[in-house]
Amino acid sequence: MQELGPFRVRSDGKTLFKNKFSWNYAANVLFLESPAGVGYSYSNTTSDYDKMGDRITAADNYLFLVNWLERFPEYKNRPFYISGESYAGHYVPQLAHTILHHNKKANRTIINLKGIIIGNAVINDETDERGMYDYFATHALVPDRVVSQIQKYCDFSPKAGNQSSECNAAVDAVDPNIDNINIYNIYAPLCFSTNVTARPKKASILNFDPCSDYYVYAYLNRPDVQAAIHANVTKLTHDWEPCSDIIGNWLDSPSTILPLLQEFMANGLRVWVFSGDTDGRIPVTSTKYSLDKLKLPVKTNWHPWFLMGEVGGYTEVYEGDLTFVTVRDAGHQVPSFQPARGLSLIKHFLDGTPLPNRSGVGEDTLKGA
C-alpha cells in the first residue's frame, strides 16, 4: 500500500486512491507476508517466533506456494517470478533455490520458476557494509577522514569477530551525521506528525508522502478492513504494524547469497538486481561492490536507460543473464519514490527485454503516464 500495490491510503487513514503504476498492470501479483509473525501472518505455536531464520522462512514460503497452486491450479503452468527488496535479497534467492531443489528432486516442474528480481538487496555482508560507508562519504554525509578510518581499522569479513576500538570509534562518529535524515532516501523529506487527518489531504502517486506509514497503520488496524480482507485477527497478540517486533531469535543468516545467484545463472534463470540510487541503507555502491565479487564478463556496457524522455537510471548486463539496473532518484523502496520507473523496470524484466538505451526508442507507454 506504499509501493507497488494497486491502492494507496489517504491521509485520513480511512480511504484509498488508485496507484496507476501498480505492478499488477504488468503481471498477476501475489503478496506474501513472511516470515510468520509479519503483518497479519501468524503461527499457532508462539514458540515458533523464537526459532525463525532464513531456512525455515524459505521452507514455509515454498510450502505456501505449493499449496496455493493446488488451490488455484489455473496458475500452475504459468511462468513464475519472485521479487523483493532489502532483506529479501536473502528471502527471494533462498526461495528460488528451494524451488529448483524440489523441481530437480521430483524430476518435474512443480513451480515454473523463470527468474528473480531483487532491489536494494542484502547480498554480501562484507561489501554491503563497506559500500554503505563509502556512499556516506561520496554523498557528503560524513567526512572523508572518518570513512578513511573505517577503511583502515574495520574488517567486515565474515570471520572478523569483534572490531577494534579504533573501528568502533570511527563507526560511532558516523551516527550523529545521519541521525536526522531518512537513511532510506537521503534526499527525502521527513514526517513530522504521526496523526491521520480529519479530511484527506490532496494525494499524489508521484510525490510520496513521508507520513504514509501512519496512514497505512491506521487503515490496516480498522476492524472493518480486517474483516473485509479476512484477516484472522483473533489469533494475533499485536496490531498490524509495518515492522514486526514479535519475532525473537533469528537462527541463521548466511553472510553471502552470491553462490545462489551463480546457481540461478547456471540453471538459465533470469536474474535482475536493481538499486534506487538515493538509498543510504543498502546503497548502489554496496550492490556494485557485491556484484563485482562475481567477476562476470560484461555483455552490455554501462549506459543510461530512458522513460518518458528522461534518464530513468543506468544499467549493465553481464554474461549469464544477470542485469544490474539503477533507478534514478529512488530510495530503498523504489516503487514508492519512482513508481513510473519502477513499473517500467518490472515490465522489461518480465518481458525479458533490455531497458531502452535512448529516449523514444523502445520506451513504455505506461498506463496513466
C-alpha positions as CSV (number, residue, x, y, z in Angstrom):
1,M,0.0,0.0,0.0
2,Q,3.0,2.3,-0.1
3,E,4.9,0.8,-3.0
4,L,3.8,-1.4,-5.9
5,G,0.2,-2.3,-4.9
6,P,-3.0,-1.2,-6.6
7,F,-4.0,1.2,-3.9
8,R,-2.5,3.8,-1.6
9,V,-4.1,5.1,1.7
10,R,-5.1,8.7,2.0
11,S,-4.1,10.8,5.0
12,D,-7.4,10.2,6.8
13,G,-6.4,6.5,7.3
14,K,-9.9,5.6,6.0
15,T,-10.0,5.9,2.3
16,L,-7.9,4.7,-0.7
17,F,-6.8,6.0,-4.1
18,K,-5.6,4.1,-7.1
19,N,-1.9,3.6,-7.9
20,K,-1.8,4.0,-11.7
21,F,1.7,2.5,-11.7
22,S,0.8,-0.7,-9.8
23,W,2.8,-3.7,-10.8
24,N,-0.4,-5.7,-11.4
25,Y,-0.7,-3.8,-14.7
26,A,2.3,-5.9,-15.7
27,A,1.5,-9.3,-14.1
28,N,-0.6,-11.2,-11.6
29,V,0.9,-10.2,-8.3
30,L,0.8,-12.4,-5.2
31,F,1.9,-10.6,-2.0
32,L,3.2,-12.9,0.8
33,E,3.7,-11.7,4.4
34,S,6.7,-13.6,5.7
35,P,8.1,-14.9,7.9
36,A,5.3,-15.9,10.2
37,G,4.5,-13.1,12.6
38,V,4.9,-10.3,10.0
39,G,1.8,-8.3,9.2
40,Y,-1.3,-10.4,9.6
41,S,0.6,-13.7,9.4
42,Y,0.9,-15.8,12.5
43,S,1.8,-19.2,13.9
44,N,-0.5,-21.3,16.1
45,T,2.7,-22.1,18.1
46,T,4.1,-19.0,19.7
47,S,7.4,-20.6,20.4
48,D,7.9,-20.6,16.6
49,Y,8.7,-16.9,16.8
50,D,11.9,-17.7,18.6
51,K,13.1,-20.2,16.0
52,M,12.9,-18.1,12.9
53,G,15.7,-17.8,10.4
54,D,16.4,-17.9,6.7
55,R,16.0,-21.7,6.3
56,I,12.6,-22.0,7.9
57,T,11.4,-18.9,6.1
58,A,12.3,-20.5,2.7
59,A,10.7,-23.8,3.7
60,D,7.5,-22.1,4.9
61,N,7.3,-19.9,1.8
62,Y,7.8,-22.9,-0.5
63,L,5.1,-24.9,1.3
64,F,2.7,-21.9,1.0
65,L,3.3,-21.6,-2.7
66,V,2.8,-25.3,-3.4
67,N,-0.5,-25.3,-1.5
68,W,-1.6,-22.0,-3.1
69,L,-1.0,-23.5,-6.6
70,E,-3.1,-26.6,-5.6
71,R,-5.9,-24.2,-4.5
72,F,-5.6,-22.2,-7.8
73,P,-4.4,-24.8,-10.3
74,E,-5.0,-22.5,-13.3
75,Y,-1.7,-20.8,-12.4
76,K,0.3,-23.9,-12.1
77,N,1.9,-23.8,-15.5
78,R,2.3,-20.0,-15.7
79,P,5.8,-18.5,-15.8
80,F,6.6,-17.7,-12.2
81,Y,8.9,-14.9,-11.0
82,I,9.9,-13.8,-7.5
83,S,10.7,-10.2,-6.5
84,G,11.6,-8.5,-3.3
85,E,13.7,-5.7,-1.7
86,S,16.1,-5.2,1.2
87,Y,16.5,-8.4,3.3
88,A,14.5,-10.1,0.5
89,G,18.0,-10.3,-1.0
90,H,18.0,-13.4,1.2
91,Y,14.4,-14.4,1.1
92,V,14.0,-14.3,-2.7
93,P,17.1,-16.3,-3.7
94,Q,16.6,-18.9,-0.9
95,L,13.0,-19.5,-2.0
96,A,14.2,-19.8,-5.7
97,H,16.9,-22.2,-4.6
98,T,14.2,-24.3,-2.7
99,I,12.0,-24.3,-5.8
100,L,14.9,-25.5,-8.0
101,H,15.8,-28.2,-5.5
102,H,12.3,-29.7,-5.4
103,N,11.9,-29.5,-9.1
104,K,15.1,-31.5,-9.6
105,K,14.2,-33.9,-6.8
106,A,10.8,-34.6,-8.4
107,N,12.3,-34.6,-11.9
108,R,9.4,-32.4,-13.0
109,T,8.3,-28.8,-12.9
110,I,6.4,-28.3,-9.6
111,I,6.7,-24.5,-9.8
112,N,7.6,-23.0,-13.2
113,L,10.2,-20.6,-12.0
114,K,11.7,-18.3,-14.7
115,G,13.6,-15.6,-12.8
116,I,14.1,-13.4,-9.8
117,I,14.5,-9.6,-9.3
118,I,15.8,-8.1,-6.1
119,G,16.2,-4.4,-5.2
120,N,18.5,-2.6,-2.8
121,A,19.1,-6.0,-1.6
122,V,21.3,-7.5,1.2
123,I,23.6,-9.7,-0.9
124,N,27.0,-9.9,0.6
125,D,27.6,-8.6,4.1
126,E,31.2,-7.5,3.7
127,T,30.7,-5.4,0.6
128,D,27.2,-4.3,1.7
129,E,28.8,-2.8,4.8
130,R,31.8,-1.3,3.2
131,G,29.7,0.2,0.3
132,M,27.4,1.9,2.8
133,Y,30.2,3.9,4.4
134,D,31.7,4.8,1.0
135,Y,28.3,6.0,-0.1
136,F,28.1,8.3,3.0
137,A,31.4,9.8,2.2
138,T,30.7,10.3,-1.5
139,H,27.3,11.9,-0.8
140,A,28.7,14.5,1.7
141,L,27.0,12.9,4.7
142,V,30.2,12.2,6.7
143,P,33.8,13.5,6.4
144,D,36.2,11.5,4.2
145,R,38.6,11.2,7.1
146,V,36.0,9.2,9.1
147,V,35.5,6.8,6.3
148,S,39.2,6.5,5.8
149,Q,39.5,5.5,9.4
150,I,36.7,2.9,8.9
151,Q,38.5,1.5,5.8
152,K,41.8,1.4,7.8
153,Y,40.6,-0.2,11.1
154,C,37.4,-2.1,10.3
155,D,37.3,-5.7,9.0
156,F,33.8,-6.5,7.7
157,S,34.7,-10.0,6.5
158,P,32.6,-12.9,7.9
159,K,35.5,-14.2,10.1
160,A,36.4,-10.8,11.6
161,G,34.9,-11.2,15.0
162,N,34.9,-8.2,17.4
163,Q,36.0,-5.0,15.9
164,S,38.9,-2.9,17.3
165,S,38.3,0.2,19.5
166,E,39.6,2.4,16.6
167,C,37.0,0.9,14.3
168,N,34.2,1.3,16.8
169,A,35.2,4.9,17.4
170,A,35.1,5.7,13.6
171,V,31.7,4.0,13.2
172,D,30.3,5.9,16.2
173,A,31.4,9.1,14.5
174,V,29.1,8.4,11.6
175,D,25.9,8.2,13.6
176,P,25.4,11.9,14.5
177,N,25.7,12.8,10.8
178,I,22.9,10.5,9.6
179,D,20.5,10.6,12.6
180,N,18.4,13.4,11.3
181,I,17.8,12.3,7.7
182,N,15.8,9.4,6.2
183,I,18.6,6.9,5.6
184,Y,16.3,5.0,3.2
185,N,16.2,8.1,0.9
186,I,18.8,10.6,1.9
187,Y,17.1,13.4,0.0
188,A,13.5,12.8,1.0
189,P,11.5,15.0,3.4
190,L,10.8,13.7,6.9
191,C,7.4,13.1,8.5
192,F,6.7,15.5,11.4
193,S,3.3,14.2,12.5
194,T,2.2,10.7,13.4
195,N,-1.5,11.6,13.2
196,V,-4.0,11.0,10.5
197,T,-6.0,14.0,9.2
198,A,-9.7,14.6,9.7
199,R,-10.1,15.1,6.0
200,P,-7.8,13.6,3.4
201,K,-5.1,15.8,2.0
202,K,-4.6,16.0,-1.7
203,A,-2.8,12.8,-2.6
204,S,-0.3,12.2,-5.4
205,I,1.3,8.9,-6.6
206,L,4.3,10.8,-8.0
207,N,5.0,12.8,-4.8
208,F,5.5,10.3,-2.0
209,D,4.1,11.3,1.4
210,P,6.7,10.7,4.1
211,C,3.9,10.2,6.7
212,S,2.2,7.4,4.8
213,D,3.4,4.8,7.3
214,Y,0.9,6.2,9.7
215,Y,-2.0,6.3,7.2
216,V,-1.4,2.6,6.4
217,Y,-1.1,1.7,10.1
218,A,-4.4,3.3,10.8
219,Y,-6.2,1.7,7.8
220,L,-5.0,-1.8,8.3
221,N,-6.0,-1.7,12.0
222,R,-9.6,-0.8,11.2
223,P,-11.9,-3.7,12.2
224,D,-14.0,-3.3,9.0
225,V,-10.8,-3.5,6.9
226,Q,-9.6,-6.6,8.7
227,A,-13.0,-8.2,8.3
228,A,-13.1,-7.3,4.6
229,I,-9.7,-8.9,3.8
230,H,-10.4,-12.0,6.0
231,A,-7.5,-11.3,8.4
232,N,-7.7,-13.8,11.3
233,V,-7.0,-11.1,13.9
234,T,-8.5,-13.1,16.8
235,K,-5.3,-15.1,17.0
236,L,-2.9,-12.1,16.9
237,T,-1.4,-10.7,20.0
238,H,-0.5,-7.4,18.4
239,D,-1.7,-4.9,15.9
240,W,-0.7,-4.9,12.3
241,E,2.4,-2.8,12.0
242,P,5.0,-2.1,9.3
243,C,7.8,-4.0,11.1
244,S,7.1,-6.8,13.4
245,D,8.7,-7.0,16.9
246,I,7.1,-10.4,17.7
247,I,9.9,-12.4,16.2
248,G,12.6,-13.2,18.6
249,N,15.8,-15.1,17.8
250,W,17.0,-15.3,14.2
251,L,18.8,-18.5,13.9
252,D,20.6,-18.4,10.6
253,S,21.6,-15.8,8.0
254,P,24.4,-16.6,5.6
255,S,27.0,-13.8,5.1
256,T,26.5,-14.0,1.3
257,I,24.0,-15.2,-1.3
258,L,26.3,-14.7,-4.2
259,P,26.6,-18.5,-4.8
260,L,22.9,-18.7,-5.2
261,L,22.9,-16.1,-8.0
262,Q,25.6,-18.2,-9.7
263,E,23.4,-21.3,-9.3
264,F,20.5,-19.4,-10.9
265,M,22.5,-18.3,-13.9
266,A,23.8,-21.8,-14.4
267,N,20.2,-23.0,-14.5
268,G,19.1,-20.5,-17.1
269,L,17.1,-18.3,-14.8
270,R,16.7,-14.6,-15.5
271,V,18.4,-12.6,-12.7
272,W,18.0,-8.8,-12.3
273,V,19.4,-6.7,-9.4
274,F,18.2,-3.1,-9.1
275,S,19.2,-0.2,-6.9
276,G,17.4,3.0,-6.1
277,D,20.4,5.5,-6.1
278,T,19.3,7.7,-3.2
279,D,19.2,4.8,-0.6
280,G,21.8,5.0,2.1
281,R,20.9,1.7,3.8
282,I,21.8,-0.7,1.1
283,P,23.2,1.8,-1.4
284,V,24.1,1.5,-5.0
285,T,27.8,1.3,-4.0
286,S,27.2,-1.7,-1.9
287,T,25.3,-3.5,-4.7
288,K,28.1,-2.7,-7.2
289,Y,30.8,-4.0,-4.9
290,S,28.8,-7.1,-4.2
291,L,28.2,-7.9,-7.9
292,D,31.9,-7.2,-8.6
293,K,32.7,-10.2,-6.4
294,L,31.1,-12.4,-9.1
295,K,33.8,-11.3,-11.6
296,L,31.3,-11.7,-14.5
297,P,32.3,-10.6,-18.0
298,V,30.3,-7.6,-19.3
299,K,27.9,-8.3,-22.1
300,T,26.4,-4.9,-22.5
301,N,28.4,-1.9,-21.2
302,W,27.0,0.6,-18.6
303,H,24.6,3.1,-20.2
304,P,21.6,5.2,-19.3
305,W,18.1,3.9,-19.8
306,F,15.1,6.1,-20.6
307,L,11.5,6.7,-19.7
308,M,9.3,9.5,-21.0
309,G,12.3,11.3,-22.4
310,E,14.3,11.3,-19.2
311,V,17.1,9.1,-17.9
312,G,15.5,6.6,-15.7
313,G,18.8,5.2,-14.4
314,Y,21.7,3.2,-15.6
315,T,22.2,-0.4,-16.5
316,E,24.8,-3.0,-17.3
317,V,24.3,-6.6,-18.4
318,Y,26.7,-9.5,-17.6
319,E,27.3,-12.8,-19.2
320,G,25.0,-15.4,-17.7
321,D,21.8,-13.3,-18.0
322,L,22.4,-11.1,-14.9
323,T,21.2,-7.5,-15.4
324,F,22.1,-4.7,-13.0
325,V,19.9,-1.6,-13.0
326,T,19.9,1.7,-11.1
327,V,16.8,3.7,-10.7
328,R,17.5,7.4,-10.6
329,D,16.2,9.5,-7.7
330,A,14.7,6.4,-5.9
331,G,15.3,5.4,-2.4
332,H,15.3,2.0,-0.7
333,Q,11.7,1.4,-1.7
334,V,11.9,2.1,-5.4
335,P,8.2,2.0,-6.3
336,S,7.4,4.4,-3.5
337,F,9.6,7.2,-4.8
338,Q,9.7,6.4,-8.5
339,P,6.5,4.5,-9.4
340,A,6.7,5.0,-13.1
341,R,10.3,4.0,-13.4
342,G,9.6,1.0,-11.1
343,L,6.8,-0.2,-13.4
344,S,8.9,0.2,-16.5
345,L,11.6,-1.8,-14.7
346,I,9.3,-4.7,-13.9
347,K,7.7,-4.7,-17.4
348,H,11.1,-5.1,-19.1
349,F,12.2,-7.7,-16.6
350,L,9.1,-9.8,-17.2
351,D,9.3,-9.4,-20.9
352,G,13.0,-10.3,-21.0
353,T,13.7,-7.1,-23.0
354,P,16.5,-4.6,-22.5
355,L,15.7,-1.3,-21.0
356,P,15.6,1.4,-23.7
357,N,19.0,2.9,-24.2
358,R,17.9,6.2,-25.7
359,S,14.9,8.4,-25.5
360,G,11.9,7.4,-27.6
361,V,13.4,4.0,-28.6
362,G,11.7,1.0,-27.0
363,E,10.1,3.1,-24.2
364,D,7.0,2.0,-22.5
365,T,3.6,3.6,-22.9
366,L,2.7,3.3,-19.2
367,K,-0.9,3.3,-18.0
368,G,-1.7,6.8,-16.8
369,A,1.7,8.2,-17.8
